[in-house]
Amino acid sequence: MKNIVVFCGSSAGQEPVYMEQAFQLGAALAQRNTGLVYGGAKVGLMGAVADGALQAGGKVTGVLPHFLQQKELAHNGLTDLILVDTMHERKTKMNELADGVIALPGGFGTMEELFEMLTWGQLGLHQKPIGMLNVNGFYDALHQLSQTMTEKGFLSAANRDMLLYSDRIDDLLIKMEQYQPVDKPKWITPAQS
């Protein structure tokens, strides 16, 4: 994986471990010579993951809509900052630039970005590994919800398993490197469930 897109919160969260793990993820990507693609902001976990990669000598590409740059949220120290007009263009450009996806903790924006990438993956629009860094159990409830979706017949087990979980950065990156894309169609029939 030459580049990994990281989706994460523009807030720091209430526990220091979130910022620490975001910084460490950025550093780990740089140490693996993997470029970071992210939302381009200097605030919250977004700023921390970028700073971690930059301080470790990594390449960091930010993708930011013009209206957020005008609010002075842009990170000024990036390797490259790509400005786009809309949030949809932002996700499209991030997808084009990345070979894999990692979600750190975040709010609705992070979830929306993550779920769009998952949806594109289950529809066969890409075959990229998608991981969640489950910092301090942040994604435990989402992991359980995906199990429930499968048990109730709304999500195939193969598509559920597209989402890779770990609470350790190195373990998550190894899972992503070893990922085998789903070869089953999205549509669930009674014989598949």
DRENTOR-316528 format. One line per 10 residues: their letters; for each residue x, y, z of N, C-alpha, C. Coordinates in nm, 3 decimals. Layout:
<rofis>
a = X:Y:Z:X:Y:Z:X:Y:Z | ...
</rofis>
This chain:
<rofis>
mknivvfcgs = 0.085:-0.118:0.000:0.000:0.000:0.000:0.089:0.124:0.000 | 0.082:0.198:-0.108:0.164:0.319:-0.120:0.106:0.434:-0.039 | -0.026:0.443:-0.037:-0.094:0.551:0.036:-0.216:0.496:0.107 | -0.236:0.543:0.229:-0.355:0.505:0.307:-0.430:0.632:0.344 | -0.561:0.631:0.320:-0.644:0.743:0.363:-0.689:0.715:0.505 | -0.681:0.817:0.590:-0.725:0.807:0.728:-0.842:0.903:0.748 | -0.954:0.847:0.790:-1.070:0.926:0.828:-1.071:0.935:0.980 | -1.094:1.054:1.033:-1.091:1.070:1.179:-1.154:1.203:1.218 | -1.171:1.221:1.348:-1.238:1.338:1.399:-1.157:1.466:1.387 | -1.229:1.576:1.370:-1.166:1.708:1.374:-1.163:1.760:1.518
sagqepvyme = -1.212:1.678:1.610:-1.203:1.706:1.753:-1.100:1.613:1.814 | -1.055:1.648:1.934:-0.953:1.568:2.002:-1.013:1.456:2.086 | -1.141:1.463:2.116:-1.200:1.366:2.207:-1.167:1.401:2.351 | -1.227:1.329:2.444:-1.211:1.361:2.586:-1.096:1.288:2.653 | -1.039:1.189:2.586:-0.929:1.113:2.645:-0.802:1.133:2.563 | -0.689:1.161:2.628:-0.563:1.186:2.556:-0.520:1.071:2.465 | -0.565:0.949:2.493:-0.524:0.833:2.413:-0.564:0.848:2.267 | -0.672:0.920:2.238:-0.715:0.936:2.099:-0.612:1.016:2.019 | -0.568:1.128:2.074:-0.467:1.209:2.007:-0.334:1.133:1.998 | -0.299:1.063:2.105:-0.174:0.987:2.106:-0.174:0.880:1.998
qafqlgaala = -0.283:0.806:1.985:-0.289:0.699:1.886:-0.295:0.754:1.743 | -0.360:0.869:1.724:-0.361:0.931:1.592:-0.219:0.970:1.552 | -0.146:1.032:1.643:-0.007:1.071:1.617:0.077:0.948:1.586 | 0.061:0.843:1.665:0.138:0.719:1.645:0.105:0.652:1.512 | -0.022:0.657:1.471:-0.059:0.600:1.342:0.013:0.674:1.230 | 0.012:0.806:1.235:0.082:0.884:1.133:0.229:0.848:1.128 | 0.292:0.836:1.245:0.434:0.800:1.251:0.457:0.661:1.195 | 0.369:0.566:1.228:0.384:0.429:1.180:0.374:0.422:1.027 | 0.284:0.499:0.969:0.273:0.501:0.823:0.401:0.555:0.761 | 0.453:0.663:0.818:0.577:0.721:0.765:0.693:0.623:0.776
qrntglvygg = 0.700:0.551:0.889:0.809:0.455:0.907:0.800:0.339:0.808 | 0.680:0.311:0.758:0.661:0.206:0.657:0.672:0.262:0.516 | 0.705:0.390:0.505:0.714:0.457:0.376:0.580:0.456:0.303 | 0.472:0.465:0.381:0.337:0.472:0.328:0.288:0.615:0.342 | 0.243:0.673:0.232:0.192:0.808:0.236:0.058:0.816:0.308 | 0.036:0.927:0.375:-0.091:0.954:0.443:-0.174:1.047:0.356 | -0.298:1.010:0.332:-0.397:1.096:0.268:-0.504:1.119:0.373 | -0.541:1.244:0.394:-0.642:1.272:0.497:-0.711:1.404:0.462 | -0.798:1.449:0.549:-0.884:1.564:0.521:-0.821:1.701:0.518 | -0.692:1.714:0.548:-0.622:1.840:0.529:-0.627:1.941:0.642
akvglmgava = -0.695:1.909:0.752:-0.710:2.007:0.860:-0.599:1.994:0.964 | -0.582:2.100:1.041:-0.479:2.104:1.144:-0.535:2.075:1.283 | -0.664:2.051:1.294:-0.729:2.039:1.424:-0.760:1.894:1.459 | -0.774:1.867:1.590:-0.819:1.738:1.639:-0.731:1.622:1.598 | -0.795:1.505:1.583:-0.720:1.387:1.543:-0.663:1.403:1.403 | -0.729:1.483:1.320:-0.678:1.508:1.185:-0.539:1.572:1.191 | -0.526:1.674:1.273:-0.396:1.739:1.287:-0.293:1.647:1.348 | -0.335:1.565:1.444:-0.242:1.475:1.513:-0.187:1.368:1.420 | -0.271:1.309:1.336:-0.222:1.204:1.245:-0.127:1.265:1.143 | -0.158:1.384:1.094:-0.068:1.452:1.000:0.064:1.486:1.066
dgalqaggkv = 0.058:1.540:1.188:0.181:1.577:1.258:0.269:1.455:1.285 | 0.206:1.343:1.321:0.282:1.221:1.345:0.359:1.176:1.222 | 0.291:1.181:1.107:0.356:1.141:0.982:0.465:1.239:0.943 | 0.437:1.368:0.954:0.535:1.469:0.914:0.659:1.464:1.002 | 0.640:1.451:1.132:0.755:1.447:1.223:0.842:1.324:1.202 | 0.783:1.217:1.146:0.860:1.096:1.116:0.915:1.097:0.973 | 0.901:1.210:0.904:0.955:1.224:0.770:0.867:1.172:0.660 | 0.739:1.155:0.687:0.648:1.098:0.589:0.589:1.200:0.494 | 0.526:1.147:0.390:0.456:1.227:0.291:0.309:1.237:0.331 | 0.257:1.359:0.336:0.119:1.380:0.379:0.045:1.466:0.276
tgvlphflqq = -0.063:1.411:0.223:-0.148:1.482:0.128:-0.282:1.510:0.194 | -0.317:1.636:0.201:-0.447:1.677:0.254:-0.542:1.709:0.140 | -0.669:1.675:0.157:-0.772:1.709:0.060:-0.879:1.787:0.136 | -0.895:1.912:0.099:-0.979:2.003:0.179:-1.070:2.086:0.089 | -1.197:2.095:0.122:-1.285:2.185:0.047:-1.246:2.331:0.072 | -1.265:2.415:-0.028:-1.231:2.557:-0.017:-1.296:2.622:0.105 | -1.424:2.588:0.132:-1.494:2.656:0.241:-1.432:2.626:0.377 | -1.367:2.510:0.393:-1.299:2.481:0.519:-1.164:2.551:0.525 | -1.099:2.569:0.412:-0.973:2.643:0.410:-0.999:2.788:0.451 | -1.112:2.842:0.407:-1.146:2.980:0.439:-1.173:2.999:0.588
kelahngltd = -1.204:2.890:0.658:-1.223:2.898:0.804:-1.091:2.882:0.878 | -0.980:2.882:0.803:-0.845:2.872:0.857:-0.820:2.739:0.928 | -0.876:2.632:0.873:-0.855:2.500:0.930:-0.742:2.424:0.861 | -0.694:2.474:0.748:-0.594:2.401:0.669:-0.463:2.387:0.745 | -0.403:2.270:0.737:-0.271:2.243:0.794:-0.168:2.302:0.697 | -0.081:2.388:0.747:0.012:2.460:0.660:0.141:2.383:0.630 | 0.168:2.273:0.699:0.295:2.206:0.682:0.292:2.081:0.597 | 0.187:2.059:0.519:0.170:1.935:0.445:0.261:1.926:0.324 | 0.287:1.805:0.282:0.361:1.782:0.158:0.282:1.837:0.040 | 0.150:1.815:0.044:0.063:1.860:-0.064:-0.075:1.885:-0.007
lilvdtmher = -0.138:1.995:-0.049:-0.275:2.025:-0.010:-0.356:2.043:-0.138 | -0.456:1.958:-0.156:-0.542:1.962:-0.274:-0.674:2.026:-0.231 | -0.712:2.133:-0.298:-0.837:2.202:-0.267:-0.944:2.160:-0.366 | -1.062:2.130:-0.315:-1.176:2.087:-0.396:-1.296:2.173:-0.361 | -1.402:2.160:-0.440:-1.519:2.245:-0.419:-1.620:2.189:-0.319 | -1.635:2.055:-0.316:-1.740:1.997:-0.233:-1.688:1.880:-0.149 | -1.767:1.842:-0.051:-1.733:1.727:0.031:-1.733:1.599:-0.054 | -1.822:1.590:-0.152:-1.825:1.472:-0.239:-1.697:1.462:-0.321 | -1.650:1.575:-0.374:-1.525:1.575:-0.447:-1.408:1.536:-0.356 | -1.416:1.576:-0.232:-1.311:1.542:-0.135:-1.299:1.390:-0.121
ktkmneladg = -1.412:1.322:-0.098:-1.409:1.177:-0.082:-1.363:1.107:-0.209 | -1.409:1.156:-0.322:-1.369:1.096:-0.449:-1.219:1.107:-0.468 | -1.163:1.224:-0.442:-1.019:1.245:-0.459:-0.941:1.160:-0.359 | -0.985:1.151:-0.235:-0.917:1.070:-0.136:-0.917:0.924:-0.179 | -1.029:0.877:-0.233:-1.038:0.740:-0.280:-0.940:0.716:-0.395 | -0.931:0.812:-0.487:-0.841:0.798:-0.601:-0.694:0.788:-0.557 | -0.660:0.857:-0.449:-0.520:0.865:-0.406:-0.476:0.749:-0.317 | -0.571:0.674:-0.261:-0.536:0.578:-0.156:-0.552:0.433:-0.200 | -0.471:0.347:-0.138:-0.475:0.202:-0.161:-0.541:0.129:-0.045 | -0.575:0.199:0.060:-0.638:0.141:0.177:-0.699:0.252:0.262
vialpggfgt = -0.783:0.212:0.358:-0.858:0.307:0.440:-0.844:0.268:0.586 | -0.821:0.367:0.673:-0.825:0.344:0.817:-0.915:0.449:0.880 | -1.003:0.405:0.969:-1.085:0.497:1.047:-1.033:0.499:1.190 | -1.001:0.618:1.237:-0.975:0.644:1.378:-1.107:0.690:1.439 | -1.113:0.710:1.570:-1.236:0.764:1.628:-1.276:0.897:1.565 | -1.405:0.920:1.563:-1.459:1.044:1.507:-1.610:1.046:1.525 | -1.671:1.146:1.465:-1.815:1.163:1.475:-1.887:1.127:1.346 | -1.994:1.199:1.317:-2.077:1.168:1.201:-1.998:1.176:1.070 | -1.911:1.275:1.057:-1.833:1.289:0.933:-1.745:1.168:0.908 | -1.679:1.121:1.013:-1.594:1.003:1.002:-1.676:0.881:0.965
meelfemltw = -1.793:0.867:1.027:-1.880:0.752:0.997:-1.929:0.758:0.853 | -1.967:0.877:0.808:-2.017:0.892:0.672:-1.909:0.854:0.570 | -1.787:0.898:0.592:-1.676:0.865:0.502:-1.647:0.715:0.504 | -1.642:0.660:0.623:-1.615:0.517:0.637:-1.722:0.433:0.568 | -1.849:0.465:0.594:-1.957:0.384:0.538:-1.968:0.399:0.387 | -1.932:0.515:0.334:-1.932:0.526:0.188:-1.826:0.435:0.129 | -1.708:0.431:0.188:-1.602:0.343:0.138:-1.642:0.196:0.151 | -1.707:0.160:0.261:-1.756:0.023:0.277:-1.861:-0.011:0.171 | -1.952:0.081:0.147:-2.056:0.059:0.048:-1.994:0.042:-0.091 | -1.899:0.128:-0.126:-1.832:0.117:-0.255:-1.761:-0.018:-0.265
gqlglhqkpi = -1.702:-0.062:-0.155:-1.633:-0.191:-0.154:-1.728:-0.308:-0.174 | -1.841:-0.307:-0.105:-1.934:-0.420:-0.120:-2.002:-0.420:-0.255 | -2.007:-0.306:-0.322:-2.061:-0.299:-0.457:-1.957:-0.331:-0.563 | -1.833:-0.354:-0.520:-1.726:-0.388:-0.612:-1.663:-0.270:-0.682 | -1.685:-0.148:-0.632:-1.626:-0.030:-0.694:-1.479:-0.013:-0.657 | -1.436:-0.079:-0.552:-1.294:-0.086:-0.518:-1.271:-0.215:-0.440 | -1.144:-0.252:-0.423:-1.109:-0.374:-0.348:-1.005:-0.342:-0.242 | -1.013:-0.224:-0.185:-0.915:-0.178:-0.087:-0.947:-0.232:0.052 | -0.844:-0.261:0.129:-0.870:-0.298:0.268:-0.919:-0.177:0.348 | -1.012:-0.204:0.439:-1.070:-0.098:0.522:-1.055:-0.141:0.667
gmlnvngfyd = -0.980:-0.063:0.743:-0.954:-0.097:0.883:-1.005:0.007:0.979 | -1.033:-0.038:1.100:-1.072:0.051:1.208:-0.974:0.033:1.321 | -0.911:0.142:1.362:-0.824:0.137:1.479:-0.914:0.158:1.600 | -0.939:0.050:1.671:-1.037:0.048:1.779:-0.973:0.099:1.910 | -0.944:0.227:1.911:-0.876:0.290:2.024:-0.966:0.287:2.148 | -0.917:0.221:2.252:-0.987:0.221:2.381:-1.131:0.172:2.368 | -1.155:0.076:2.278:-1.288:0.018:2.261:-1.387:0.108:2.189 | -1.340:0.214:2.124:-1.429:0.311:2.061:-1.527:0.246:1.964 | -1.481:0.148:1.888:-1.565:0.087:1.785:-1.628:-0.046:1.826 | -1.625:-0.079:1.953:-1.686:-0.205:1.999:-1.834:-0.214:1.960
alhqlsqtmt = -1.908:-0.106:1.980:-2.052:-0.109:1.952:-2.079:-0.124:1.802 | -1.995:-0.062:1.719:-2.012:-0.076:1.575:-1.980:-0.219:1.531 | -1.880:-0.278:1.592:-1.847:-0.418:1.562:-1.966:-0.508:1.597 | -2.027:-0.484:1.711:-2.144:-0.562:1.752:-2.262:-0.537:1.657 | -2.280:-0.412:1.616:-2.389:-0.380:1.524:-2.371:-0.454:1.391 | -2.249:-0.462:1.342:-2.227:-0.534:1.216:-2.259:-0.682:1.232 | -2.233:-0.738:1.351:-2.271:-0.877:1.378:-2.423:-0.893:1.375 | -2.492:-0.796:1.436:-2.639:-0.799:1.438:-2.695:-0.787:1.297 | -2.637:-0.700:1.215:-2.682:-0.685:1.076:-2.673:-0.819:1.002 | -2.567:-0.894:1.029:-2.550:-1.025:0.965:-2.652:-1.124:1.020
ekgflsaanr = -2.666:-1.128:1.152:-2.761:-1.222:1.214:-2.904:-1.198:1.168 | -2.940:-1.073:1.140:-3.077:-1.038:1.100:-3.096:-1.040:0.948 | -2.990:-1.078:0.872:-3.004:-1.095:0.729:-2.989:-0.970:0.645 | -2.931:-0.864:0.700:-2.912:-0.741:0.623:-2.771:-0.723:0.569 | -2.678:-0.807:0.612:-2.539:-0.793:0.572:-2.478:-0.933:0.563 | -2.418:-0.965:0.451:-2.356:-1.097:0.439:-2.233:-1.103:0.529 | -2.197:-1.221:0.569:-2.077:-1.239:0.652:-1.953:-1.193:0.576 | -1.949:-1.220:0.445:-1.833:-1.178:0.365:-1.818:-1.027:0.365 | -1.929:-0.955:0.349:-1.922:-0.809:0.350:-1.896:-0.755:0.490 | -1.950:-0.820:0.590:-1.920:-0.780:0.729:-1.770:-0.789:0.753
dmllysdrid = -1.708:-0.895:0.703:-1.567:-0.919:0.729:-1.473:-0.832:0.646 | -1.530:-0.749:0.556:-1.447:-0.651:0.485:-1.389:-0.550:0.584 | -1.458:-0.528:0.693:-1.416:-0.429:0.791:-1.322:-0.494:0.891 | -1.196:-0.453:0.887:-1.091:-0.511:0.971:-1.078:-0.429:1.099 | -1.070:-0.498:1.212:-1.061:-0.431:1.342:-0.932:-0.469:1.413 | -0.874:-0.372:1.483:-0.768:-0.402:1.578:-0.750:-0.282:1.670 | -0.702:-0.309:1.791:-0.670:-0.199:1.882:-0.521:-0.168:1.879 | -0.445:-0.236:1.789:-0.300:-0.213:1.778:-0.266:-0.174:1.634 | -0.191:-0.069:1.619:-0.158:-0.015:1.487:-0.089:-0.119:1.400 | 0.018:-0.179:1.449:0.093:-0.275:1.368:0.006:-0.393:1.326
dllikmeqyq = -0.075:-0.442:1.418:-0.164:-0.554:1.387:-0.263:-0.516:1.277 | -0.320:-0.396:1.286:-0.416:-0.352:1.186:-0.349:-0.340:1.049 | -0.229:-0.285:1.044:-0.158:-0.270:0.916:-0.125:-0.406:0.855 | -0.090:-0.502:0.938:-0.064:-0.638:0.887:-0.193:-0.699:0.830 | -0.304:-0.684:0.901:-0.432:-0.735:0.851:-0.466:-0.672:0.716 | -0.437:-0.543:0.703:-0.467:-0.475:0.578:-0.379:-0.525:0.464 | -0.253:-0.549:0.494:-0.161:-0.601:0.392:-0.203:-0.741:0.346 | -0.260:-0.820:0.436:-0.299:-0.957:0.405:-0.443:-0.970:0.355 | -0.512:-0.860:0.344:-0.654:-0.860:0.307:-0.678:-0.922:0.170 | -0.779:-1.008:0.163:-0.825:-1.066:0.038:-0.963:-1.007:0.007
pvdkpkwitp = -0.977:-0.939:-0.107:-1.105:-0.875:-0.138:-1.221:-0.973:-0.145 | -1.338:-0.923:-0.114:-1.462:-1.000:-0.119:-1.494:-1.033:-0.265 | -1.529:-1.158:-0.291:-1.562:-1.196:-0.428:-1.709:-1.233:-0.443 | -1.790:-1.199:-0.344:-1.933:-1.231:-0.349:-2.012:-1.105:-0.380 | -2.125:-1.119:-0.446:-2.207:-1.002:-0.476:-2.268:-0.944:-0.349 | -2.305:-0.817:-0.356:-2.364:-0.749:-0.242:-2.501:-0.805:-0.206 | -2.579:-0.837:-0.306:-2.718:-0.872:-0.282:-2.729:-1.004:-0.206 | -2.803:-1.003:-0.100:-2.820:-1.121:-0.016:-2.947:-1.195:-0.057 | -2.933:-1.324:-0.081:-3.048:-1.409:-0.111:-3.063:-1.505:0.006 | -3.179:-1.568:0.021:-3.197:-1.662:0.132:-3.089:-1.769:0.138
aqs = -3.038:-1.814:0.022:-2.935:-1.919:0.020:-2.801:-1.868:0.073 | -2.777:-1.737:0.068:-2.650:-1.681:0.112:-2.648:-1.648:0.261 | -2.762:-1.625:0.319:-2.765:-1.578:0.459:-2.749:-1.690:0.557
</rofis>
